[in-house]
Amino acid sequence: MIHQSWKDNATIKKVKCVHTDAKKYMVNRVLTEGKTYDVKNETEEFLFVVDNSGKVGGFYKEYFEVL
């Protein structure tokens, strides 16, 4: 249940969304191209960021560039 407290954790780094052209999912509803997001957790394949809905969501790293 550690994921329930991720939003309150310290920000690891900041990333900028470079595109929302998803092949399978509709990420353009919760990410905005060009906007900066706070990274709360990270795995090899995913970044967990506070998205436009105000919740922490997991997204492929290909959507972001590190600032």
PDB file of N, H, CA, C and O in Angstrom:
ATOM      1  N   MET A   1       0.810  -1.196   0.000  1.00  0.00           N
ATOM      2  CA  MET A   1       0.000   0.000   0.000  1.00  0.00           C
ATOM      3  C   MET A   1       0.858   1.268   0.000  1.00  0.00           C
ATOM      4  O   MET A   1       0.356   2.362   0.260  1.00  0.00           O
ATOM      5  N   ILE A   2       2.145   1.119  -0.291  1.00  0.00           N
ATOM      6  H   ILE A   2       2.554   0.231  -0.502  1.00  0.00           H
ATOM      7  CA  ILE A   2       3.053   2.268  -0.298  1.00  0.00           C
ATOM      8  C   ILE A   2       2.642   3.309  -1.344  1.00  0.00           C
ATOM      9  O   ILE A   2       2.919   4.497  -1.176  1.00  0.00           O
ATOM     10  N   HIS A   3       1.992   2.875  -2.405  1.00  0.00           N
ATOM     11  H   HIS A   3       1.767   1.911  -2.541  1.00  0.00           H
ATOM     12  CA  HIS A   3       1.586   3.794  -3.467  1.00  0.00           C
ATOM     13  C   HIS A   3       0.578   4.836  -2.988  1.00  0.00           C
ATOM     14  O   HIS A   3       0.413   5.867  -3.640  1.00  0.00           O
ATOM     15  N   GLN A   4      -0.086   4.597  -1.884  1.00  0.00           N
ATOM     16  H   GLN A   4       0.049   3.760  -1.355  1.00  0.00           H
ATOM     17  CA  GLN A   4      -1.080   5.553  -1.391  1.00  0.00           C
ATOM     18  C   GLN A   4      -0.435   6.800  -0.789  1.00  0.00           C
ATOM     19  O   GLN A   4      -1.101   7.825  -0.650  1.00  0.00           O
ATOM     20  N   SER A   5       0.827   6.734  -0.434  1.00  0.00           N
ATOM     21  H   SER A   5       1.368   5.901  -0.547  1.00  0.00           H
ATOM     22  CA  SER A   5       1.498   7.897   0.153  1.00  0.00           C
ATOM     23  C   SER A   5       2.497   8.549  -0.803  1.00  0.00           C
ATOM     24  O   SER A   5       3.198   9.478  -0.400  1.00  0.00           O
ATOM     25  N   TRP A   6       2.584   8.095  -2.049  1.00  0.00           N
ATOM     26  H   TRP A   6       2.015   7.341  -2.376  1.00  0.00           H
ATOM     27  CA  TRP A   6       3.540   8.663  -3.001  1.00  0.00           C
ATOM     28  C   TRP A   6       3.342  10.155  -3.222  1.00  0.00           C
ATOM     29  O   TRP A   6       4.319  10.890  -3.368  1.00  0.00           O
ATOM     30  N   LYS A   7       2.111  10.609  -3.248  1.00  0.00           N
ATOM     31  H   LYS A   7       1.318  10.012  -3.129  1.00  0.00           H
ATOM     32  CA  LYS A   7       1.846  12.025  -3.517  1.00  0.00           C
ATOM     33  C   LYS A   7       2.474  12.916  -2.449  1.00  0.00           C
ATOM     34  O   LYS A   7       2.874  14.044  -2.736  1.00  0.00           O
ATOM     35  N   ASP A   8       2.563  12.415  -1.224  1.00  0.00           N
ATOM     36  H   ASP A   8       2.239  11.498  -0.991  1.00  0.00           H
ATOM     37  CA  ASP A   8       3.127  13.187  -0.120  1.00  0.00           C
ATOM     38  C   ASP A   8       4.647  13.089  -0.047  1.00  0.00           C
ATOM     39  O   ASP A   8       5.276  13.854   0.684  1.00  0.00           O
ATOM     40  N   ASN A   9       5.250  12.158  -0.792  1.00  0.00           N
ATOM     41  H   ASN A   9       4.739  11.536  -1.386  1.00  0.00           H
ATOM     42  CA  ASN A   9       6.702  11.993  -0.781  1.00  0.00           C
ATOM     43  C   ASN A   9       7.400  13.182  -1.434  1.00  0.00           C
ATOM     44  O   ASN A   9       6.791  13.954  -2.175  1.00  0.00           O
ATOM     45  N   ALA A  10       8.680  13.307  -1.144  1.00  0.00           N
ATOM     46  H   ALA A  10       9.174  12.680  -0.542  1.00  0.00           H
ATOM     47  CA  ALA A  10       9.486  14.362  -1.759  1.00  0.00           C
ATOM     48  C   ALA A  10       9.630  14.092  -3.255  1.00  0.00           C
ATOM     49  O   ALA A  10       9.639  12.941  -3.692  1.00  0.00           O
ATOM     50  N   THR A  11       9.743  15.160  -4.025  1.00  0.00           N
ATOM     51  H   THR A  11       9.736  16.095  -3.670  1.00  0.00           H
ATOM     52  CA  THR A  11       9.924  15.044  -5.466  1.00  0.00           C
ATOM     53  C   THR A  11      11.342  14.586  -5.771  1.00  0.00           C
ATOM     54  O   THR A  11      12.307  15.173  -5.283  1.00  0.00           O
ATOM     55  N   ILE A  12      11.468  13.527  -6.586  1.00  0.00           N
ATOM     56  H   ILE A  12      10.683  13.050  -6.982  1.00  0.00           H
ATOM     57  CA  ILE A  12      12.782  12.985  -6.955  1.00  0.00           C
ATOM     58  C   ILE A  12      13.459  13.893  -7.967  1.00  0.00           C
ATOM     59  O   ILE A  12      14.631  14.241  -7.816  1.00  0.00           O
ATOM     60  N   LYS A  13      12.717  14.276  -9.001  1.00  0.00           N
ATOM     61  H   LYS A  13      11.766  13.994  -9.124  1.00  0.00           H
ATOM     62  CA  LYS A  13      13.222  15.158 -10.050  1.00  0.00           C
ATOM     63  C   LYS A  13      12.041  15.730 -10.812  1.00  0.00           C
ATOM     64  O   LYS A  13      10.895  15.349 -10.577  1.00  0.00           O
ATOM     65  N   LYS A  14      12.326  16.641 -11.718  1.00  0.00           N
ATOM     66  H   LYS A  14      13.258  16.950 -11.909  1.00  0.00           H
ATOM     67  CA  LYS A  14      11.285  17.228 -12.565  1.00  0.00           C
ATOM     68  C   LYS A  14      11.511  16.780 -13.998  1.00  0.00           C
ATOM     69  O   LYS A  14      12.648  16.668 -14.457  1.00  0.00           O
ATOM     70  N   VAL A  15      10.410  16.526 -14.698  1.00  0.00           N
ATOM     71  H   VAL A  15       9.487  16.617 -14.325  1.00  0.00           H
ATOM     72  CA  VAL A  15      10.472  16.116 -16.094  1.00  0.00           C
ATOM     73  C   VAL A  15       9.497  16.959 -16.901  1.00  0.00           C
ATOM     74  O   VAL A  15       8.523  17.496 -16.373  1.00  0.00           O
ATOM     75  N   LYS A  16       9.786  17.061 -18.195  1.00  0.00           N
ATOM     76  H   LYS A  16      10.577  16.625 -18.623  1.00  0.00           H
ATOM     77  CA  LYS A  16       8.932  17.803 -19.114  1.00  0.00           C
ATOM     78  C   LYS A  16       8.309  16.816 -20.091  1.00  0.00           C
ATOM     79  O   LYS A  16       9.005  15.958 -20.636  1.00  0.00           O
ATOM     80  N   CYS A  17       7.013  16.929 -20.316  1.00  0.00           N
ATOM     81  H   CYS A  17       6.447  17.625 -19.873  1.00  0.00           H
ATOM     82  CA  CYS A  17       6.326  16.062 -21.261  1.00  0.00           C
ATOM     83  C   CYS A  17       6.671  16.512 -22.679  1.00  0.00           C
ATOM     84  O   CYS A  17       6.462  17.673 -23.032  1.00  0.00           O
ATOM     85  N   VAL A  18       7.199  15.595 -23.493  1.00  0.00           N
ATOM     86  H   VAL A  18       7.369  14.652 -23.206  1.00  0.00           H
ATOM     87  CA  VAL A  18       7.608  15.942 -24.851  1.00  0.00           C
ATOM     88  C   VAL A  18       6.573  15.548 -25.901  1.00  0.00           C
ATOM     89  O   VAL A  18       6.530  16.135 -26.982  1.00  0.00           O
ATOM     90  N   HIS A  19       5.734  14.548 -25.586  1.00  0.00           N
ATOM     91  H   HIS A  19       5.769  14.071 -24.708  1.00  0.00           H
ATOM     92  CA  HIS A  19       4.655  14.193 -26.509  1.00  0.00           C
ATOM     93  C   HIS A  19       3.603  13.355 -25.782  1.00  0.00           C
ATOM     94  O   HIS A  19       3.868  12.797 -24.717  1.00  0.00           O
ATOM     95  N   THR A  20       2.418  13.273 -26.364  1.00  0.00           N
ATOM     96  H   THR A  20       2.202  13.726 -27.229  1.00  0.00           H
ATOM     97  CA  THR A  20       1.329  12.457 -25.802  1.00  0.00           C
ATOM     98  C   THR A  20       0.793  11.505 -26.862  1.00  0.00           C
ATOM     99  O   THR A  20      -0.378  11.128 -26.822  1.00  0.00           O
ATOM    100  N   ASP A  21       1.637  11.114 -27.807  1.00  0.00           N
ATOM    101  H   ASP A  21       2.589  11.421 -27.839  1.00  0.00           H
ATOM    102  CA  ASP A  21       1.240  10.202 -28.886  1.00  0.00           C
ATOM    103  C   ASP A  21       1.349   8.761 -28.417  1.00  0.00           C
ATOM    104  O   ASP A  21       2.319   8.069 -28.727  1.00  0.00           O
ATOM    105  N   ALA A  22       0.354   8.317 -27.672  1.00  0.00           N
ATOM    106  H   ALA A  22      -0.433   8.879 -27.420  1.00  0.00           H
ATOM    107  CA  ALA A  22       0.358   6.953 -27.136  1.00  0.00           C
ATOM    108  C   ALA A  22      -0.206   5.988 -28.161  1.00  0.00           C
ATOM    109  O   ALA A  22      -1.137   6.318 -28.895  1.00  0.00           O
ATOM    110  N   LYS A  23       0.364   4.795 -28.204  1.00  0.00           N
ATOM    111  H   LYS A  23       1.121   4.527 -27.608  1.00  0.00           H
ATOM    112  CA  LYS A  23      -0.100   3.777 -29.139  1.00  0.00           C
ATOM    113  C   LYS A  23      -1.330   3.053 -28.611  1.00  0.00           C
ATOM    114  O   LYS A  23      -2.202   2.659 -29.385  1.00  0.00           O
ATOM    115  N   LYS A  24      -1.402   2.876 -27.291  1.00  0.00           N
ATOM    116  H   LYS A  24      -0.693   3.196 -26.662  1.00  0.00           H
ATOM    117  CA  LYS A  24      -2.444   2.044 -26.726  1.00  0.00           C
ATOM    118  C   LYS A  24      -3.401   2.798 -25.791  1.00  0.00           C
ATOM    119  O   LYS A  24      -4.598   2.511 -25.772  1.00  0.00           O
ATOM    120  N   TYR A  25      -2.891   3.740 -25.032  1.00  0.00           N
ATOM    121  H   TYR A  25      -1.919   3.973 -25.047  1.00  0.00           H
ATOM    122  CA  TYR A  25      -3.693   4.427 -24.023  1.00  0.00           C
ATOM    123  C   TYR A  25      -3.884   5.894 -24.391  1.00  0.00           C
ATOM    124  O   TYR A  25      -3.130   6.439 -25.197  1.00  0.00           O
ATOM    125  N   MET A  26      -4.884   6.526 -23.804  1.00  0.00           N
ATOM    126  H   MET A  26      -5.497   6.082 -23.150  1.00  0.00           H
ATOM    127  CA  MET A  26      -5.150   7.942 -24.058  1.00  0.00           C
ATOM    128  C   MET A  26      -4.519   8.766 -22.942  1.00  0.00           C
ATOM    129  O   MET A  26      -5.170   9.049 -21.935  1.00  0.00           O
ATOM    130  N   VAL A  27      -3.268   9.148 -23.112  1.00  0.00           N
ATOM    131  H   VAL A  27      -2.739   8.919 -23.930  1.00  0.00           H
ATOM    132  CA  VAL A  27      -2.572   9.910 -22.083  1.00  0.00           C
ATOM    133  C   VAL A  27      -2.775  11.416 -22.237  1.00  0.00           C
ATOM    134  O   VAL A  27      -2.449  12.177 -21.326  1.00  0.00           O
ATOM    135  N   ASN A  28      -3.304  11.850 -23.368  1.00  0.00           N
ATOM    136  H   ASN A  28      -3.569  11.232 -24.108  1.00  0.00           H
ATOM    137  CA  ASN A  28      -3.490  13.294 -23.570  1.00  0.00           C
ATOM    138  C   ASN A  28      -4.567  13.879 -22.662  1.00  0.00           C
ATOM    139  O   ASN A  28      -4.717  15.099 -22.594  1.00  0.00           O
ATOM    140  N   ARG A  29      -5.311  13.039 -21.970  1.00  0.00           N
ATOM    141  H   ARG A  29      -5.189  12.047 -22.025  1.00  0.00           H
ATOM    142  CA  ARG A  29      -6.311  13.529 -21.017  1.00  0.00           C
ATOM    143  C   ARG A  29      -5.677  13.921 -19.683  1.00  0.00           C
ATOM    144  O   ARG A  29      -6.234  14.743 -18.954  1.00  0.00           O
ATOM    145  N   VAL A  30      -4.520  13.343 -19.355  1.00  0.00           N
ATOM    146  H   VAL A  30      -4.067  12.676 -19.947  1.00  0.00           H
ATOM    147  CA  VAL A  30      -3.894  13.616 -18.062  1.00  0.00           C
ATOM    148  C   VAL A  30      -2.494  14.215 -18.173  1.00  0.00           C
ATOM    149  O   VAL A  30      -1.925  14.625 -17.161  1.00  0.00           O
ATOM    150  N   LEU A  31      -1.930  14.274 -19.370  1.00  0.00           N
ATOM    151  H   LEU A  31      -2.392  13.941 -20.192  1.00  0.00           H
ATOM    152  CA  LEU A  31      -0.636  14.914 -19.599  1.00  0.00           C
ATOM    153  C   LEU A  31      -0.788  16.005 -20.645  1.00  0.00           C
ATOM    154  O   LEU A  31      -1.588  15.882 -21.573  1.00  0.00           O
ATOM    155  N   THR A  32      -0.020  17.068 -20.491  1.00  0.00           N
ATOM    156  H   THR A  32       0.630  17.168 -19.737  1.00  0.00           H
ATOM    157  CA  THR A  32      -0.019  18.163 -21.450  1.00  0.00           C
ATOM    158  C   THR A  32       1.389  18.310 -22.005  1.00  0.00           C
ATOM    159  O   THR A  32       2.358  18.425 -21.254  1.00  0.00           O
ATOM    160  N   GLU A  33       1.487  18.304 -23.319  1.00  0.00           N
ATOM    161  H   GLU A  33       0.700  18.211 -23.928  1.00  0.00           H
ATOM    162  CA  GLU A  33       2.787  18.449 -23.972  1.00  0.00           C
ATOM    163  C   GLU A  33       3.396  19.796 -23.613  1.00  0.00           C
ATOM    164  O   GLU A  33       2.740  20.831 -23.733  1.00  0.00           O
ATOM    165  N   GLY A  34       4.657  19.784 -23.169  1.00  0.00           N
ATOM    166  H   GLY A  34       5.189  18.943 -23.071  1.00  0.00           H
ATOM    167  CA  GLY A  34       5.352  21.009 -22.800  1.00  0.00           C
ATOM    168  C   GLY A  34       5.257  21.362 -21.326  1.00  0.00           C
ATOM    169  O   GLY A  34       5.964  22.262 -20.872  1.00  0.00           O
ATOM    170  N   LYS A  35       4.415  20.690 -20.569  1.00  0.00           N
ATOM    171  H   LYS A  35       3.841  19.959 -20.938  1.00  0.00           H
ATOM    172  CA  LYS A  35       4.246  20.980 -19.146  1.00  0.00           C
ATOM    173  C   LYS A  35       5.265  20.205 -18.315  1.00  0.00           C
ATOM    174  O   LYS A  35       5.674  19.106 -18.691  1.00  0.00           O
ATOM    175  N   THR A  36       5.673  20.780 -17.186  1.00  0.00           N
ATOM    176  H   THR A  36       5.341  21.673 -16.880  1.00  0.00           H
ATOM    177  CA  THR A  36       6.626  20.158 -16.270  1.00  0.00           C
ATOM    178  C   THR A  36       5.874  19.411 -15.174  1.00  0.00           C
ATOM    179  O   THR A  36       4.871  19.898 -14.653  1.00  0.00           O
ATOM    180  N   TYR A  37       6.374  18.209 -14.825  1.00  0.00           N
ATOM    181  H   TYR A  37       7.190  17.813 -15.248  1.00  0.00           H
ATOM    182  CA  TYR A  37       5.735  17.366 -13.821  1.00  0.00           C
ATOM    183  C   TYR A  37       6.750  16.936 -12.769  1.00  0.00           C
ATOM    184  O   TYR A  37       7.940  16.811 -13.056  1.00  0.00           O
ATOM    185  N   ASP A  38       6.264  16.709 -11.535  1.00  0.00           N
ATOM    186  H   ASP A  38       5.297  16.810 -11.301  1.00  0.00           H
ATOM    187  CA  ASP A  38       7.088  16.226 -10.433  1.00  0.00           C
ATOM    188  C   ASP A  38       7.094  14.704 -10.431  1.00  0.00           C
ATOM    189  O   ASP A  38       6.037  14.076 -10.469  1.00  0.00           O
ATOM    190  N   VAL A  39       8.282  14.113 -10.388  1.00  0.00           N
ATOM    191  H   VAL A  39       9.141  14.623 -10.358  1.00  0.00           H
ATOM    192  CA  VAL A  39       8.423  12.658 -10.343  1.00  0.00           C
ATOM    193  C   VAL A  39       8.436  12.223  -8.878  1.00  0.00           C
ATOM    194  O   VAL A  39       9.247  12.705  -8.088  1.00  0.00           O
ATOM    195  N   LYS A  40       7.538  11.317  -8.526  1.00  0.00           N
ATOM    196  H   LYS A  40       6.879  10.926  -9.168  1.00  0.00           H
ATOM    197  CA  LYS A  40       7.438  10.821  -7.157  1.00  0.00           C
ATOM    198  C   LYS A  40       8.074   9.448  -6.982  1.00  0.00           C
ATOM    199  O   LYS A  40       8.504   9.104  -5.881  1.00  0.00           O
ATOM    200  N   ASN A  41       8.138   8.658  -8.051  1.00  0.00           N
ATOM    201  H   ASN A  41       7.789   8.937  -8.945  1.00  0.00           H
ATOM    202  CA  ASN A  41       8.770   7.341  -7.997  1.00  0.00           C
ATOM    203  C   ASN A  41       9.192   6.978  -9.419  1.00  0.00           C
ATOM    204  O   ASN A  41       8.673   7.524 -10.392  1.00  0.00           O
ATOM    205  N   GLU A  42      10.145   6.047  -9.523  1.00  0.00           N
ATOM    206  H   GLU A  42      10.567   5.603  -8.733  1.00  0.00           H
ATOM    207  CA  GLU A  42      10.670   5.689 -10.830  1.00  0.00           C
ATOM    208  C   GLU A  42      11.056   4.209 -10.846  1.00  0.00           C
ATOM    209  O   GLU A  42      11.591   3.683  -9.871  1.00  0.00           O
ATOM    210  N   THR A  43      10.771   3.545 -11.982  1.00  0.00           N
ATOM    211  H   THR A  43      10.336   3.973 -12.775  1.00  0.00           H
ATOM    212  CA  THR A  43      11.232   2.180 -12.215  1.00  0.00           C
ATOM    213  C   THR A  43      12.030   2.191 -13.514  1.00  0.00           C
ATOM    214  O   THR A  43      12.262   3.255 -14.088  1.00  0.00           O
ATOM    215  N   GLU A  44      12.447   1.028 -13.978  1.00  0.00           N
ATOM    216  H   GLU A  44      12.258   0.164 -13.511  1.00  0.00           H
ATOM    217  CA  GLU A  44      13.203   0.965 -15.229  1.00  0.00           C
ATOM    218  C   GLU A  44      12.397   1.480 -16.415  1.00  0.00           C
ATOM    219  O   GLU A  44      12.944   2.123 -17.311  1.00  0.00           O
ATOM    220  N   GLU A  45      11.105   1.200 -16.421  1.00  0.00           N
ATOM    221  H   GLU A  45      10.660   0.678 -15.693  1.00  0.00           H
ATOM    222  CA  GLU A  45      10.268   1.491 -17.580  1.00  0.00           C
ATOM    223  C   GLU A  45       9.306   2.666 -17.379  1.00  0.00           C
ATOM    224  O   GLU A  45       8.887   3.297 -18.349  1.00  0.00           O
ATOM    225  N   PHE A  46       8.957   2.960 -16.127  1.00  0.00           N
ATOM    226  H   PHE A  46       9.297   2.447 -15.339  1.00  0.00           H
ATOM    227  CA  PHE A  46       7.914   3.946 -15.849  1.00  0.00           C
ATOM    228  C   PHE A  46       8.396   5.070 -14.950  1.00  0.00           C
ATOM    229  O   PHE A  46       9.313   4.906 -14.146  1.00  0.00           O
ATOM    230  N   LEU A  47       7.742   6.229 -15.113  1.00  0.00           N
ATOM    231  H   LEU A  47       6.997   6.362 -15.766  1.00  0.00           H
ATOM    232  CA  LEU A  47       7.858   7.341 -14.180  1.00  0.00           C
ATOM    233  C   LEU A  47       6.488   7.535 -13.556  1.00  0.00           C
ATOM    234  O   LEU A  47       5.473   7.498 -14.251  1.00  0.00           O
ATOM    235  N   PHE A  48       6.457   7.741 -12.255  1.00  0.00           N
ATOM    236  H   PHE A  48       7.282   7.771 -11.690  1.00  0.00           H
ATOM    237  CA  PHE A  48       5.208   8.001 -11.558  1.00  0.00           C
ATOM    238  C   PHE A  48       5.191   9.482 -11.213  1.00  0.00           C
ATOM    239  O   PHE A  48       5.959   9.944 -10.369  1.00  0.00           O
ATOM    240  N   VAL A  49       4.305  10.223 -11.877  1.00  0.00           N
ATOM    241  H   VAL A  49       3.681   9.849 -12.562  1.00  0.00           H
ATOM    242  CA  VAL A  49       4.260  11.673 -11.754  1.00  0.00           C
ATOM    243  C   VAL A  49       2.883  12.115 -11.274  1.00  0.00           C
ATOM    244  O   VAL A  49       1.896  11.391 -11.409  1.00  0.00           O
ATOM    245  N   VAL A  50       2.839  13.329 -10.706  1.00  0.00           N
ATOM    246  H   VAL A  50       3.640  13.917 -10.597  1.00  0.00           H
ATOM    247  CA  VAL A  50       1.562  13.939 -10.362  1.00  0.00           C
ATOM    248  C   VAL A  50       1.029  14.550 -11.655  1.00  0.00           C
ATOM    249  O   VAL A  50       1.557  15.553 -12.134  1.00  0.00           O
ATOM    250  N   ASP A  51      -0.019  13.945 -12.220  1.00  0.00           N
ATOM    251  H   ASP A  51      -0.448  13.130 -11.830  1.00  0.00           H
ATOM    252  CA  ASP A  51      -0.526  14.371 -13.527  1.00  0.00           C
ATOM    253  C   ASP A  51      -1.551  15.501 -13.398  1.00  0.00           C
ATOM    254  O   ASP A  51      -1.748  16.045 -12.311  1.00  0.00           O
ATOM    255  N   ASN A  52      -2.198  15.849 -14.507  1.00  0.00           N
ATOM    256  H   ASN A  52      -2.038  15.407 -15.389  1.00  0.00           H
ATOM    257  CA  ASN A  52      -3.152  16.962 -14.533  1.00  0.00           C
ATOM    258  C   ASN A  52      -4.368  16.739 -13.646  1.00  0.00           C
ATOM    259  O   ASN A  52      -5.033  17.704 -13.269  1.00  0.00           O
ATOM    260  N   SER A  53      -4.676  15.492 -13.303  1.00  0.00           N
ATOM    261  H   SER A  53      -4.136  14.708 -13.609  1.00  0.00           H
ATOM    262  CA  SER A  53      -5.816  15.208 -12.435  1.00  0.00           C
ATOM    263  C   SER A  53      -5.474  15.414 -10.966  1.00  0.00           C
ATOM    264  O   SER A  53      -6.358  15.364 -10.111  1.00  0.00           O
ATOM    265  N   GLY A  54      -4.190  15.648 -10.662  1.00  0.00           N
ATOM    266  H   GLY A  54      -3.471  15.689 -11.356  1.00  0.00           H
ATOM    267  CA  GLY A  54      -3.758  15.846  -9.286  1.00  0.00           C
ATOM    268  C   GLY A  54      -3.414  14.557  -8.579  1.00  0.00           C
ATOM    269  O   GLY A  54      -3.090  14.569  -7.392  1.00  0.00           O
ATOM    270  N   LYS A  55      -3.478  13.441  -9.292  1.00  0.00           N
ATOM    271  H   LYS A  55      -3.740  13.432 -10.257  1.00  0.00           H
ATOM    272  CA  LYS A  55      -3.153  12.137  -8.725  1.00  0.00           C
ATOM    273  C   LYS A  55      -1.838  11.637  -9.303  1.00  0.00           C
ATOM    274  O   LYS A  55      -1.381  12.130 -10.334  1.00  0.00           O
ATOM    275  N   VAL A  56      -1.236  10.667  -8.645  1.00  0.00           N
ATOM    276  H   VAL A  56      -1.608  10.267  -7.807  1.00  0.00           H
ATOM    277  CA  VAL A  56      -0.001  10.073  -9.142  1.00  0.00           C
ATOM    278  C   VAL A  56      -0.358   8.992 -10.158  1.00  0.00           C
ATOM    279  O   VAL A  56      -1.130   8.079  -9.861  1.00  0.00           O
ATOM    280  N   GLY A  57       0.204   9.103 -11.347  1.00  0.00           N
ATOM    281  H   GLY A  57       0.831   9.844 -11.588  1.00  0.00           H
ATOM    282  CA  GLY A  57      -0.030   8.123 -12.403  1.00  0.00           C
ATOM    283  C   GLY A  57       1.290   7.632 -12.956  1.00  0.00           C
ATOM    284  O   GLY A  57       2.284   8.359 -12.951  1.00  0.00           O
ATOM    285  N   GLY A  58       1.303   6.394 -13.435  1.00  0.00           N
ATOM    286  H   GLY A  58       0.496   5.803 -13.439  1.00  0.00           H
ATOM    287  CA  GLY A  58       2.507   5.808 -14.010  1.00  0.00           C
ATOM    288  C   GLY A  58       2.471   5.903 -15.524  1.00  0.00           C
ATOM    289  O   GLY A  58       1.481   5.522 -16.148  1.00  0.00           O
ATOM    290  N   PHE A  59       3.545   6.410 -16.119  1.00  0.00           N
ATOM    291  H   PHE A  59       4.349   6.719 -15.612  1.00  0.00           H
ATOM    292  CA  PHE A  59       3.626   6.608 -17.559  1.00  0.00           C
ATOM    293  C   PHE A  59       4.978   6.128 -18.058  1.00  0.00           C
ATOM    294  O   PHE A  59       5.972   6.178 -17.332  1.00  0.00           O
ATOM    295  N   TYR A  60       5.011   5.661 -19.306  1.00  0.00           N
ATOM    296  H   TYR A  60       4.204   5.620 -19.895  1.00  0.00           H
ATOM    297  CA  TYR A  60       6.277   5.270 -19.919  1.00  0.00           C
ATOM    298  C   TYR A  60       7.234   6.458 -19.944  1.00  0.00           C
ATOM    299  O   TYR A  60       6.808   7.604 -20.089  1.00  0.00           O
ATOM    300  N   LYS A  61       8.514   6.180 -19.804  1.00  0.00           N
ATOM    301  H   LYS A  61       8.860   5.250 -19.686  1.00  0.00           H
ATOM    302  CA  LYS A  61       9.530   7.244 -19.790  1.00  0.00           C
ATOM    303  C   LYS A  61       9.628   7.954 -21.143  1.00  0.00           C
ATOM    304  O   LYS A  61      10.119   9.081 -21.210  1.00  0.00           O
ATOM    305  N   GLU A  62       9.170   7.315 -22.216  1.00  0.00           N
ATOM    306  H   GLU A  62       8.771   6.400 -22.162  1.00  0.00           H
ATOM    307  CA  GLU A  62       9.286   7.905 -23.559  1.00  0.00           C
ATOM    308  C   GLU A  62       8.494   9.205 -23.706  1.00  0.00           C
ATOM    309  O   GLU A  62       8.746   9.965 -24.641  1.00  0.00           O
ATOM    310  N   TYR A  63       7.564   9.474 -22.830  1.00  0.00           N
ATOM    311  H   TYR A  63       7.359   8.857 -22.071  1.00  0.00           H
ATOM    312  CA  TYR A  63       6.772  10.698 -22.910  1.00  0.00           C
ATOM    313  C   TYR A  63       7.487  11.921 -22.318  1.00  0.00           C
ATOM    314  O   TYR A  63       7.012  13.047 -22.469  1.00  0.00           O
ATOM    315  N   PHE A  64       8.622  11.704 -21.646  1.00  0.00           N
ATOM    316  H   PHE A  64       9.008  10.789 -21.524  1.00  0.00           H
ATOM    317  CA  PHE A  64       9.258  12.773 -20.872  1.00  0.00           C
ATOM    318  C   PHE A  64      10.728  12.945 -21.223  1.00  0.00           C
ATOM    319  O   PHE A  64      11.375  12.055 -21.775  1.00  0.00           O
ATOM    320  N   GLU A  65      11.228  14.136 -20.878  1.00  0.00           N
ATOM    321  H   GLU A  65      10.702  14.858 -20.430  1.00  0.00           H
ATOM    322  CA  GLU A  65      12.669  14.394 -20.890  1.00  0.00           C
ATOM    323  C   GLU A  65      12.994  15.008 -19.537  1.00  0.00           C
ATOM    324  O   GLU A  65      12.212  15.788 -18.993  1.00  0.00           O
ATOM    325  N   VAL A  66      14.154  14.649 -19.000  1.00  0.00           N
ATOM    326  H   VAL A  66      14.789  14.015 -19.441  1.00  0.00           H
ATOM    327  CA  VAL A  66      14.576  15.125 -17.688  1.00  0.00           C
ATOM    328  C   VAL A  66      15.055  16.558 -17.809  1.00  0.00           C
ATOM    329  O   VAL A  66      15.766  16.910 -18.750  1.00  0.00           O
ATOM    330  N   LEU A  67      14.662  17.377 -16.854  1.00  0.00           N
ATOM    331  H   LEU A  67      14.084  17.091 -16.089  1.00  0.00           H
ATOM    332  CA  LEU A  67      15.105  18.790 -16.837  1.00  0.00           C
ATOM    333  C   LEU A  67      16.362  18.940 -16.010  1.00  0.00           C
ATOM    334  O   LEU A  67      16.885  20.046 -15.876  1.00  0.00           O
TER     335      LEU A  67
END
